[in-house]
Amino acid sequence: MDKPARLLARDREWALLCDFLADPAPAMRIAVVSGRRRHGKSFLLHALAEAAGGLYLTAVREEGRGPALRRFSDEIAAYAGLQAGSIRFDDWWTLLRNAVQVVVGGRPAGRPLLIIDELPYLMQHSPEVPGILQALYDETQFGDHSPVRLILCGSAISVMHELLSGTKPLRGRAVIDLRLQAFDYRTARTYWGIGSPEAALRVHAVLGGAPGYLPLAGRPAPRGAADFDTWVTQTVLDPGRAVFSRAEAEYLLREDPRITQHMLYYDLLSAIAHGAGTPSKIGAALGRERGAVTYPLDVLESTGYVTREQDLLKARSPIITLTDPVIRFNQLITLPQASVIDQGFAAEAWKVSAPTFNSKILGPHFEALAREWTRRYAHEVLPDGLPGDVGTCEFTDQATRTKHEIDVLALTLGQPPRHPRARIAVIGEAKATLDRRGGTDLARLEHLRAALSRQGHETDRAVLALFSMSGFHPDLVATAARRSDVLLVDLAALYGDGAPLGLGA
């Protein structure tokens, strides 16, 4: 099936689901689709149901068992061409079995499709549903049955992943386990219609690539960096807007049923946002023992709100960082200025918070995009093509007893992380300051390369990469043009508006 024009990107996901529908197996097949709220799961599945002529059912958080059964019954009747209220199913076994039969009858020559969206809401009042789906699945594996394709979807990621784990009824019965991600930063810029890379970077640092935030914002995207301040105060810092970061953060945290002590989780997120990067430091910031924060940290990691970043060169405790831009913005900008913002002084609150935004949000976000560029696009210019693992590292130069952190480190393809003699493809530094980068920055990278070589790592073919939000001094550009080991990436190159400089070009 051709992907609808209204569906931006998602080529791989669309192809995967189309292959799922085209599977010739003469029995039920199950796919699980999960992902964070606002990532466009329902939009994608609506388009799939429309293209395939499938039946799309969605659960509602506030709906009880009885109302859900009645509404689902009416939607099944409508799909079958009957009037609402003409059929009533009083239990999930009867309803789901009839739903399968209805879609089979509606597509006798094709692949009947049944989609149940927001399944976790259904399970809150009807936990037997996965067991019933297991029985229906098992029933279709024998005998002459139409090849029903069942897609189960939900935003409570932990619940969706547990569907297929341990002794759960659906374990071993799903052929697709798709976790829908946010748009990458370039696609997000296209989706928002932002011409300026500077503005696109700042919007992405606040809202990330979740497509659901564009309609919620209710305002045109900033045309340039100069418009960004006004846009921020009239969207994520406006308590009357649906995209107000404090309301959105609360909404996101309510998605996972395991998050019940909301104040504890807010405190954890704030500690991480302010630099506490290990369970011990996070516990100390909260006045708790390390063991008391282990489980809630695991919950936040499984939901995708935080991540543990492993050092690429040495085995050490991973650093815990905030993954979700909206929550990060809320913890660092909105909550500290909550009383001022609530009184209607968002512009004043933003002016005071600008230094925090630049140092703790924009800077780290630019570094993250530099690593993403290295993963996705660096192979187009690197002399050795596609690199391997990309991340960060921290090491001590024994010659000078100085500790160094590397913003962007890429190993060569096939090189395992944390190898004592790692082959390194890229050593990079990313700066989101107003100053252009110059010869001093290149000299630092040369020093880092020599220090890594003294520690036994292979750096002979390592490219020295500088990422700058504000460009480069002419003398550095001239140097990069003469050397085959220097790469300069500005915002235009980062966003694909221009080519990187250097590597002897």
Secondary structure as a PSIPRED ss2 file (coil, helix, strand):
# PSIPRED VFORMAT (PSIPRED V4.0)

   1 M C   1.000  0.000  0.000
   2 D C   1.000  0.000  0.000
   3 K C   1.000  0.000  0.000
   4 P C   1.000  0.000  0.000
   5 A C   1.000  0.000  0.000
   6 R C   1.000  0.000  0.000
   7 L C   1.000  0.000  0.000
   8 L C   1.000  0.000  0.000
   9 A C   1.000  0.000  0.000
  10 R C   1.000  0.000  0.000
  11 D H   0.000  1.000  0.000
  12 R H   0.000  1.000  0.000
  13 E H   0.000  1.000  0.000
  14 W H   0.000  1.000  0.000
  15 A H   0.000  1.000  0.000
  16 L H   0.000  1.000  0.000
  17 L H   0.000  1.000  0.000
  18 C H   0.000  1.000  0.000
  19 D H   0.000  1.000  0.000
  20 F H   0.000  1.000  0.000
  21 L H   0.000  1.000  0.000
  22 A H   0.000  1.000  0.000
  23 D C   1.000  0.000  0.000
  24 P C   1.000  0.000  0.000
  25 A C   1.000  0.000  0.000
  26 P C   1.000  0.000  0.000
  27 A C   1.000  0.000  0.000
  28 M C   1.000  0.000  0.000
  29 R E   0.000  0.000  1.000
  30 I E   0.000  0.000  1.000
  31 A E   0.000  0.000  1.000
  32 V E   0.000  0.000  1.000
  33 V E   0.000  0.000  1.000
  34 S E   0.000  0.000  1.000
  35 G E   0.000  0.000  1.000
  36 R C   1.000  0.000  0.000
  37 R C   1.000  0.000  0.000
  38 R C   1.000  0.000  0.000
  39 H C   1.000  0.000  0.000
  40 G C   1.000  0.000  0.000
  41 K H   0.000  1.000  0.000
  42 S H   0.000  1.000  0.000
  43 F H   0.000  1.000  0.000
  44 L H   0.000  1.000  0.000
  45 L H   0.000  1.000  0.000
  46 H H   0.000  1.000  0.000
  47 A H   0.000  1.000  0.000
  48 L H   0.000  1.000  0.000
  49 A H   0.000  1.000  0.000
  50 E H   0.000  1.000  0.000
  51 A H   0.000  1.000  0.000
  52 A H   0.000  1.000  0.000
  53 G C   1.000  0.000  0.000
  54 G C   1.000  0.000  0.000
  55 L E   0.000  0.000  1.000
  56 Y E   0.000  0.000  1.000
  57 L E   0.000  0.000  1.000
  58 T E   0.000  0.000  1.000
  59 A C   1.000  0.000  0.000
  60 V C   1.000  0.000  0.000
  61 R C   1.000  0.000  0.000
  62 E C   1.000  0.000  0.000
  63 E C   1.000  0.000  0.000
  64 G C   1.000  0.000  0.000
  65 R H   0.000  1.000  0.000
  66 G H   0.000  1.000  0.000
  67 P H   0.000  1.000  0.000
  68 A H   0.000  1.000  0.000
  69 L H   0.000  1.000  0.000
  70 R H   0.000  1.000  0.000
  71 R H   0.000  1.000  0.000
  72 F H   0.000  1.000  0.000
  73 S H   0.000  1.000  0.000
  74 D H   0.000  1.000  0.000
  75 E H   0.000  1.000  0.000
  76 I H   0.000  1.000  0.000
  77 A H   0.000  1.000  0.000
  78 A H   0.000  1.000  0.000
  79 Y H   0.000  1.000  0.000
  80 A C   1.000  0.000  0.000
  81 G C   1.000  0.000  0.000
  82 L C   1.000  0.000  0.000
  83 Q C   1.000  0.000  0.000
  84 A C   1.000  0.000  0.000
  85 G C   1.000  0.000  0.000
  86 S C   1.000  0.000  0.000
  87 I C   1.000  0.000  0.000
  88 R C   1.000  0.000  0.000
  89 F C   1.000  0.000  0.000
  90 D C   1.000  0.000  0.000
  91 D C   1.000  0.000  0.000
  92 W H   0.000  1.000  0.000
  93 W H   0.000  1.000  0.000
  94 T H   0.000  1.000  0.000
  95 L H   0.000  1.000  0.000
  96 L H   0.000  1.000  0.000
  97 R H   0.000  1.000  0.000
  98 N H   0.000  1.000  0.000
  99 A H   0.000  1.000  0.000
 100 V H   0.000  1.000  0.000
 101 Q H   0.000  1.000  0.000
 102 V H   0.000  1.000  0.000
 103 V H   0.000  1.000  0.000
 104 V H   0.000  1.000  0.000
 105 G H   0.000  1.000  0.000
 106 G H   0.000  1.000  0.000
 107 R C   1.000  0.000  0.000
 108 P C   1.000  0.000  0.000
 109 A C   1.000  0.000  0.000
 110 G C   1.000  0.000  0.000
 111 R C   1.000  0.000  0.000
 112 P C   1.000  0.000  0.000
 113 L E   0.000  0.000  1.000
 114 L E   0.000  0.000  1.000
 115 I E   0.000  0.000  1.000
 116 I E   0.000  0.000  1.000
 117 D E   0.000  0.000  1.000
 118 E C   1.000  0.000  0.000
 119 L H   0.000  1.000  0.000
 120 P H   0.000  1.000  0.000
 121 Y H   0.000  1.000  0.000
 122 L H   0.000  1.000  0.000
 123 M H   0.000  1.000  0.000
 124 Q H   0.000  1.000  0.000
 125 H H   0.000  1.000  0.000
 126 S C   1.000  0.000  0.000
 127 P C   1.000  0.000  0.000
 128 E C   1.000  0.000  0.000
 129 V H   0.000  1.000  0.000
 130 P H   0.000  1.000  0.000
 131 G H   0.000  1.000  0.000
 132 I H   0.000  1.000  0.000
 133 L H   0.000  1.000  0.000
 134 Q H   0.000  1.000  0.000
 135 A H   0.000  1.000  0.000
 136 L H   0.000  1.000  0.000
 137 Y H   0.000  1.000  0.000
 138 D H   0.000  1.000  0.000
 139 E H   0.000  1.000  0.000
 140 T H   0.000  1.000  0.000
 141 Q C   1.000  0.000  0.000
 142 F C   1.000  0.000  0.000
 143 G C   1.000  0.000  0.000
 144 D C   1.000  0.000  0.000
 145 H C   1.000  0.000  0.000
 146 S C   1.000  0.000  0.000
 147 P C   1.000  0.000  0.000
 148 V C   1.000  0.000  0.000
 149 R E   0.000  0.000  1.000
 150 L E   0.000  0.000  1.000
 151 I E   0.000  0.000  1.000
 152 L E   0.000  0.000  1.000
 153 C E   0.000  0.000  1.000
 154 G E   0.000  0.000  1.000
 155 S C   1.000  0.000  0.000
 156 A C   1.000  0.000  0.000
 157 I H   0.000  1.000  0.000
 158 S H   0.000  1.000  0.000
 159 V H   0.000  1.000  0.000
 160 M H   0.000  1.000  0.000
 161 H H   0.000  1.000  0.000
 162 E H   0.000  1.000  0.000
 163 L C   1.000  0.000  0.000
 164 L C   1.000  0.000  0.000
 165 S C   1.000  0.000  0.000
 166 G C   1.000  0.000  0.000
 167 T C   1.000  0.000  0.000
 168 K C   1.000  0.000  0.000
 169 P C   1.000  0.000  0.000
 170 L C   1.000  0.000  0.000
 171 R C   1.000  0.000  0.000
 172 G C   1.000  0.000  0.000
 173 R C   1.000  0.000  0.000
 174 A E   0.000  0.000  1.000
 175 V E   0.000  0.000  1.000
 176 I E   0.000  0.000  1.000
 177 D E   0.000  0.000  1.000
 178 L E   0.000  0.000  1.000
 179 R E   0.000  0.000  1.000
 180 L E   0.000  0.000  1.000
 181 Q C   1.000  0.000  0.000
 182 A C   1.000  0.000  0.000
 183 F C   1.000  0.000  0.000
 184 D C   1.000  0.000  0.000
 185 Y H   0.000  1.000  0.000
 186 R H   0.000  1.000  0.000
 187 T H   0.000  1.000  0.000
 188 A H   0.000  1.000  0.000
 189 R H   0.000  1.000  0.000
 190 T H   0.000  1.000  0.000
 191 Y H   0.000  1.000  0.000
 192 W H   0.000  1.000  0.000
 193 G C   1.000  0.000  0.000
 194 I C   1.000  0.000  0.000
 195 G C   1.000  0.000  0.000
 196 S C   1.000  0.000  0.000
 197 P H   0.000  1.000  0.000
 198 E H   0.000  1.000  0.000
 199 A H   0.000  1.000  0.000
 200 A H   0.000  1.000  0.000
 201 L H   0.000  1.000  0.000
 202 R H   0.000  1.000  0.000
 203 V H   0.000  1.000  0.000
 204 H H   0.000  1.000  0.000
 205 A H   0.000  1.000  0.000
 206 V H   0.000  1.000  0.000
 207 L H   0.000  1.000  0.000
 208 G C   1.000  0.000  0.000
 209 G C   1.000  0.000  0.000
 210 A C   1.000  0.000  0.000
 211 P C   1.000  0.000  0.000
 212 G C   1.000  0.000  0.000
 213 Y H   0.000  1.000  0.000
 214 L H   0.000  1.000  0.000
 215 P H   0.000  1.000  0.000
 216 L H   0.000  1.000  0.000
 217 A H   0.000  1.000  0.000
 218 G C   1.000  0.000  0.000
 219 R C   1.000  0.000  0.000
 220 P C   1.000  0.000  0.000
 221 A C   1.000  0.000  0.000
 222 P C   1.000  0.000  0.000
 223 R C   1.000  0.000  0.000
 224 G C   1.000  0.000  0.000
 225 A H   0.000  1.000  0.000
 226 A H   0.000  1.000  0.000
 227 D H   0.000  1.000  0.000
 228 F H   0.000  1.000  0.000
 229 D H   0.000  1.000  0.000
 230 T H   0.000  1.000  0.000
 231 W H   0.000  1.000  0.000
 232 V H   0.000  1.000  0.000
 233 T H   0.000  1.000  0.000
 234 Q C   1.000  0.000  0.000
 235 T C   1.000  0.000  0.000
 236 V C   1.000  0.000  0.000
 237 L C   1.000  0.000  0.000
 238 D C   1.000  0.000  0.000
 239 P C   1.000  0.000  0.000
 240 G C   1.000  0.000  0.000
 241 R C   1.000  0.000  0.000
 242 A C   1.000  0.000  0.000
 243 V C   1.000  0.000  0.000
 244 F C   1.000  0.000  0.000
 245 S H   0.000  1.000  0.000
 246 R H   0.000  1.000  0.000
 247 A H   0.000  1.000  0.000
 248 E H   0.000  1.000  0.000
 249 A H   0.000  1.000  0.000
 250 E H   0.000  1.000  0.000
 251 Y H   0.000  1.000  0.000
 252 L H   0.000  1.000  0.000
 253 L H   0.000  1.000  0.000
 254 R H   0.000  1.000  0.000
 255 E C   1.000  0.000  0.000
 256 D C   1.000  0.000  0.000
 257 P C   1.000  0.000  0.000
 258 R C   1.000  0.000  0.000
 259 I C   1.000  0.000  0.000
 260 T C   1.000  0.000  0.000
 261 Q C   1.000  0.000  0.000
 262 H H   0.000  1.000  0.000
 263 M H   0.000  1.000  0.000
 264 L H   0.000  1.000  0.000
 265 Y H   0.000  1.000  0.000
 266 Y H   0.000  1.000  0.000
 267 D H   0.000  1.000  0.000
 268 L H   0.000  1.000  0.000
 269 L H   0.000  1.000  0.000
 270 S H   0.000  1.000  0.000
 271 A H   0.000  1.000  0.000
 272 I H   0.000  1.000  0.000
 273 A H   0.000  1.000  0.000
 274 H C   1.000  0.000  0.000
 275 G C   1.000  0.000  0.000
 276 A C   1.000  0.000  0.000
 277 G C   1.000  0.000  0.000
 278 T C   1.000  0.000  0.000
 279 P H   0.000  1.000  0.000
 280 S H   0.000  1.000  0.000
 281 K H   0.000  1.000  0.000
 282 I H   0.000  1.000  0.000
 283 G H   0.000  1.000  0.000
 284 A H   0.000  1.000  0.000
 285 A H   0.000  1.000  0.000
 286 L H   0.000  1.000  0.000
 287 G C   1.000  0.000  0.000
 288 R C   1.000  0.000  0.000
 289 E C   1.000  0.000  0.000
 290 R H   0.000  1.000  0.000
 291 G H   0.000  1.000  0.000
 292 A H   0.000  1.000  0.000
 293 V H   0.000  1.000  0.000
 294 T H   0.000  1.000  0.000
 295 Y H   0.000  1.000  0.000
 296 P H   0.000  1.000  0.000
 297 L H   0.000  1.000  0.000
 298 D H   0.000  1.000  0.000
 299 V H   0.000  1.000  0.000
 300 L H   0.000  1.000  0.000
 301 E H   0.000  1.000  0.000
 302 S H   0.000  1.000  0.000
 303 T H   0.000  1.000  0.000
 304 G C   1.000  0.000  0.000
 305 Y C   1.000  0.000  0.000
 306 V E   0.000  0.000  1.000
 307 T E   0.000  0.000  1.000
 308 R E   0.000  0.000  1.000
 309 E E   0.000  0.000  1.000
 310 Q C   1.000  0.000  0.000
 311 D E   0.000  0.000  1.000
 312 L C   1.000  0.000  0.000
 313 L C   1.000  0.000  0.000
 314 K C   1.000  0.000  0.000
 315 A C   1.000  0.000  0.000
 316 R C   1.000  0.000  0.000
 317 S C   1.000  0.000  0.000
 318 P C   1.000  0.000  0.000
 319 I E   0.000  0.000  1.000
 320 I E   0.000  0.000  1.000
 321 T E   0.000  0.000  1.000
 322 L E   0.000  0.000  1.000
 323 T C   1.000  0.000  0.000
 324 D C   1.000  0.000  0.000
 325 P H   0.000  1.000  0.000
 326 V H   0.000  1.000  0.000
 327 I H   0.000  1.000  0.000
 328 R H   0.000  1.000  0.000
 329 F H   0.000  1.000  0.000
 330 N H   0.000  1.000  0.000
 331 Q H   0.000  1.000  0.000
 332 L H   0.000  1.000  0.000
 333 I H   0.000  1.000  0.000
 334 T H   0.000  1.000  0.000
 335 L H   0.000  1.000  0.000
 336 P H   0.000  1.000  0.000
 337 Q H   0.000  1.000  0.000
 338 A H   0.000  1.000  0.000
 339 S H   0.000  1.000  0.000
 340 V H   0.000  1.000  0.000
 341 I H   0.000  1.000  0.000
 342 D H   0.000  1.000  0.000
 343 Q C   1.000  0.000  0.000
 344 G C   1.000  0.000  0.000
 345 F C   1.000  0.000  0.000
 346 A H   0.000  1.000  0.000
 347 A H   0.000  1.000  0.000
 348 E H   0.000  1.000  0.000
 349 A H   0.000  1.000  0.000
 350 W H   0.000  1.000  0.000
 351 K H   0.000  1.000  0.000
 352 V H   0.000  1.000  0.000
 353 S H   0.000  1.000  0.000
 354 A H   0.000  1.000  0.000
 355 P H   0.000  1.000  0.000
 356 T H   0.000  1.000  0.000
 357 F H   0.000  1.000  0.000
 358 N H   0.000  1.000  0.000
 359 S H   0.000  1.000  0.000
 360 K H   0.000  1.000  0.000
 361 I H   0.000  1.000  0.000
 362 L H   0.000  1.000  0.000
 363 G H   0.000  1.000  0.000
 364 P H   0.000  1.000  0.000
 365 H H   0.000  1.000  0.000
 366 F H   0.000  1.000  0.000
 367 E H   0.000  1.000  0.000
 368 A H   0.000  1.000  0.000
 369 L H   0.000  1.000  0.000
 370 A H   0.000  1.000  0.000
 371 R H   0.000  1.000  0.000
 372 E H   0.000  1.000  0.000
 373 W H   0.000  1.000  0.000
 374 T H   0.000  1.000  0.000
 375 R H   0.000  1.000  0.000
 376 R H   0.000  1.000  0.000
 377 Y C   1.000  0.000  0.000
 378 A H   0.000  1.000  0.000
 379 H H   0.000  1.000  0.000
 380 E H   0.000  1.000  0.000
 381 V C   1.000  0.000  0.000
 382 L C   1.000  0.000  0.000
 383 P C   1.000  0.000  0.000
 384 D C   1.000  0.000  0.000
 385 G C   1.000  0.000  0.000
 386 L C   1.000  0.000  0.000
 387 P E   0.000  0.000  1.000
 388 G E   0.000  0.000  1.000
 389 D E   0.000  0.000  1.000
 390 V E   0.000  0.000  1.000
 391 G E   0.000  0.000  1.000
 392 T E   0.000  0.000  1.000
 393 C E   0.000  0.000  1.000
 394 E E   0.000  0.000  1.000
 395 F E   0.000  0.000  1.000
 396 T E   0.000  0.000  1.000
 397 D E   0.000  0.000  1.000
 398 Q C   1.000  0.000  0.000
 399 A C   1.000  0.000  0.000
 400 T C   1.000  0.000  0.000
 401 R C   1.000  0.000  0.000
 402 T E   0.000  0.000  1.000
 403 K E   0.000  0.000  1.000
 404 H E   0.000  0.000  1.000
 405 E E   0.000  0.000  1.000
 406 I E   0.000  0.000  1.000
 407 D E   0.000  0.000  1.000
 408 V E   0.000  0.000  1.000
 409 L E   0.000  0.000  1.000
 410 A E   0.000  0.000  1.000
 411 L E   0.000  0.000  1.000
 412 T E   0.000  0.000  1.000
 413 L C   1.000  0.000  0.000
 414 G C   1.000  0.000  0.000
 415 Q C   1.000  0.000  0.000
 416 P C   1.000  0.000  0.000
 417 P C   1.000  0.000  0.000
 418 R C   1.000  0.000  0.000
 419 H C   1.000  0.000  0.000
 420 P C   1.000  0.000  0.000
 421 R C   1.000  0.000  0.000
 422 A C   1.000  0.000  0.000
 423 R E   0.000  0.000  1.000
 424 I E   0.000  0.000  1.000
 425 A E   0.000  0.000  1.000
 426 V E   0.000  0.000  1.000
 427 I E   0.000  0.000  1.000
 428 G E   0.000  0.000  1.000
 429 E E   0.000  0.000  1.000
 430 A E   0.000  0.000  1.000
 431 K E   0.000  0.000  1.000
 432 A C   1.000  0.000  0.000
 433 T C   1.000  0.000  0.000
 434 L C   1.000  0.000  0.000
 435 D C   1.000  0.000  0.000
 436 R C   1.000  0.000  0.000
 437 R E   0.000  0.000  1.000
 438 G C   1.000  0.000  0.000
 439 G H   0.000  1.000  0.000
 440 T H   0.000  1.000  0.000
 441 D H   0.000  1.000  0.000
 442 L H   0.000  1.000  0.000
 443 A H   0.000  1.000  0.000
 444 R H   0.000  1.000  0.000
 445 L H   0.000  1.000  0.000
 446 E H   0.000  1.000  0.000
 447 H H   0.000  1.000  0.000
 448 L H   0.000  1.000  0.000
 449 R H   0.000  1.000  0.000
 450 A H   0.000  1.000  0.000
 451 A H   0.000  1.000  0.000
 452 L H   0.000  1.000  0.000
 453 S H   0.000  1.000  0.000
 454 R H   0.000  1.000  0.000
 455 Q C   1.000  0.000  0.000
 456 G C   1.000  0.000  0.000
 457 H C   1.000  0.000  0.000
 458 E E   0.000  0.000  1.000
 459 T C   1.000  0.000  0.000
 460 D C   1.000  0.000  0.000
 461 R C   1.000  0.000  0.000
 462 A C   1.000  0.000  0.000
 463 V E   0.000  0.000  1.000
 464 L E   0.000  0.000  1.000
 465 A E   0.000  0.000  1.000
 466 L E   0.000  0.000  1.000
 467 F E   0.000  0.000  1.000
 468 S E   0.000  0.000  1.000
 469 M C   1.000  0.000  0.000
 470 S C   1.000  0.000  0.000
 471 G C   1.000  0.000  0.000
 472 F E   0.000  0.000  1.000
 473 H C   1.000  0.000  0.000
 474 P H   0.000  1.000  0.000
 475 D H   0.000  1.000  0.000
 476 L H   0.000  1.000  0.000
 477 V H   0.000  1.000  0.000
 478 A H   0.000  1.000  0.000
 479 T H   0.000  1.000  0.000
 480 A H   0.000  1.000  0.000
 481 A H   0.000  1.000  0.000
 482 R H   0.000  1.000  0.000
 483 R C   1.000  0.000  0.000
 484 S C   1.000  0.000  0.000
 485 D C   1.000  0.000  0.000
 486 V E   0.000  0.000  1.000
 487 L E   0.000  0.000  1.000
 488 L E   0.000  0.000  1.000
 489 V E   0.000  0.000  1.000
 490 D C   1.000  0.000  0.000
 491 L H   0.000  1.000  0.000
 492 A H   0.000  1.000  0.000
 493 A H   0.000  1.000  0.000
 494 L H   0.000  1.000  0.000
 495 Y C   1.000  0.000  0.000
 496 G C   1.000  0.000  0.000
 497 D C   1.000  0.000  0.000
 498 G C   1.000  0.000  0.000
 499 A C   1.000  0.000  0.000
 500 P C   1.000  0.000  0.000
 501 L E   0.000  0.000  1.000
 502 G E   0.000  0.000  1.000
 503 L C   1.000  0.000  0.000
 504 G C   1.000  0.000  0.000
 505 A C   1.000  0.000  0.000
